[in-house]
Amino acid sequence: MSKIFDVCIRGDGVVGRTLALLLARERLRVALVSQPPDMPDTPLTADVRAYALNSASRQLLEALRVWPDAPFATPVNRMQVWGDDGGQLDFTADSIAQEALAWIVDVPALEQQLIQAVRYQPQIELVAGPVKAALAVVCEGKKSSSRDEFGVQWSVKTYPQQAIAARLDAALPHQGVARQWFVGGDIVALLPLGGSEGHSVALVWSASLAQAEALQSMPTDSFCTALRAVCGKETGNLQLTSERTSWPLALSNADHWVGAGWALAGDAAHTVHPLAGQGLNLGLADAACLAGVLAQREYWRPLGDEKLLRRYERARKADVAAIGLVTDGLHGLFAQTDDRWQMLRNWGMQGFSRSSLLKRWVTRQAAGL
């Protein structure tokens, strides 16, 4: 006799496992599609991914008891942003009376916490493939193979850029400061790791396709020299401590996120440019919202009811569209190399910096408050 599940979650990444744990708290029986069925422990240093998680994401993960221990979650107390002609912005946690603007989290460490939590949650069963359930939730990421099954149209705006990620050690301690440079159409971000007094940083360098190919093939010393030319004196000497990895950048959206008996969440529903560091925050907010909608449903309404699932879609689409619009606009603005655009955007940065009320509002929004 086959087992009966309330929800089948396709995809066992951070968003899928978080959603599974949220639904299990509501006593729902969850099948989590996992390949392989039970993931072995892997070295935390083998993966260079690191994400900026805001206060809302932290509260969600702490409530599930899966927030990584220090030094795998480093608080950002300040963020500095440089334009390409003297424009500069400076955001601080003190300005919004918060402990941190965000936390830079080692994704492998977070995944290990989620793996352990799922392993000991009796309401969740790991399965090798999709199984019958009242509701199927697709959390397979942007390359999802399940969207076509539900008739979803996937629109993609491809940016002429690749993101390069790596880990480095800096000669100077980062002191909990995240730094970002907009220069010559490139966007370079160095995110602090290893605790407030650490020297390790996570690099995300969004570069043109030709530049990205050149950066990938550079000898280590030449790559660090090129990066140091962008960062100036802020970091001191830099030493590469990992392999370089890269991926194409795009703004992507599903035309609809729900239907009778199914829903999309996370990168399976949307992707944005990484310049604002909001990708995983959006996915975790999807999981929290969907779990909340299901928990608050009328007693007579089934889990797969399309009208119920529309509540989730309406609640999340506006926020995701807003972030997509902002990141797409910023990318387009800084991709322009004409001197007039350069002057305009740096003038705008200086004006924004002087507007304390607007700056504080934007800072709170980005912090997830």
HELIX and SHEET records of a PDB file:
HELIX    1   1 VAL A   14  ARG A   25  1                                  12    
HELIX    2   2 LEU A   44  ALA A   46  5                                   3    
HELIX    3   3 SER A   55  ALA A   63  1                                   9    
HELIX    4   4 ASP A   94  ILE A   96  5                                   3    
HELIX    5   5 VAL A  107  ARG A  119  1                                  13    
HELIX    6   6 ASP A  148  PHE A  150  5                                   3    
HELIX    7   7 LEU A  209  SER A  217  1                                   9    
HELIX    8   8 THR A  220  CYS A  231  1                                  12    
HELIX    9   9 GLY A  266  ALA A  268  5                                   3    
HELIX   10  10 PRO A  274  ALA A  276  5                                   3    
HELIX   11  11 GLY A  279  ALA A  295  1                                  17    
HELIX   12  12 GLU A  306  ALA A  335  1                                  30    
HELIX   13  13 ASP A  339  ARG A  354  1                                  16    
HELIX   14  14 SER A  356  ALA A  366  1                                  11    
SHEET    1   A 6 ILE A 124  VAL A 127  0                                        
SHEET    2   A 6 VAL A  30  VAL A  33  1                                        
SHEET    3   A 6 PHE A   5  ARG A  10  1                                        
SHEET    4   A 6 ALA A 133  VAL A 138  1                                        
SHEET    5   A 6 TRP A 262  LEU A 264  1                                        
SHEET    6   A 6 VAL A 258  GLY A 259 -1                                        
SHEET    1   B 3 ALA A  50  LEU A  53  0                                        
SHEET    2   B 3 ALA A 102  ASP A 106 -1                                        
SHEET    3   B 3 ALA A  73  VAL A  76 -1                                        
SHEET    1   C 7 GLN A  88  THR A  92  0                                        
SHEET    2   C 7 ARG A  78  TRP A  82 -1                                        
SHEET    3   C 7 VAL A 177  VAL A 183  1                                        
SHEET    4   C 7 ASP A 186  PRO A 192 -1                                        
SHEET    5   C 7 SER A 200  SER A 208 -1                                        
SHEET    6   C 7 TRP A 154  ALA A 170 -1                                        
SHEET    7   C 7 LEU A 238  LEU A 240 -1                                        
SHEET    1   D 8 GLN A  88  THR A  92  0                                        
SHEET    2   D 8 ARG A  78  TRP A  82 -1                                        
SHEET    3   D 8 VAL A 177  VAL A 183  1                                        
SHEET    4   D 8 ASP A 186  PRO A 192 -1                                        
SHEET    5   D 8 SER A 200  SER A 208 -1                                        
SHEET    6   D 8 TRP A 154  ALA A 170 -1                                        
SHEET    7   D 8 THR A 245  ALA A 254 -1                                        
SHEET    8   D 8 HIS A 270  THR A 271 -1                                        
END                                                                             
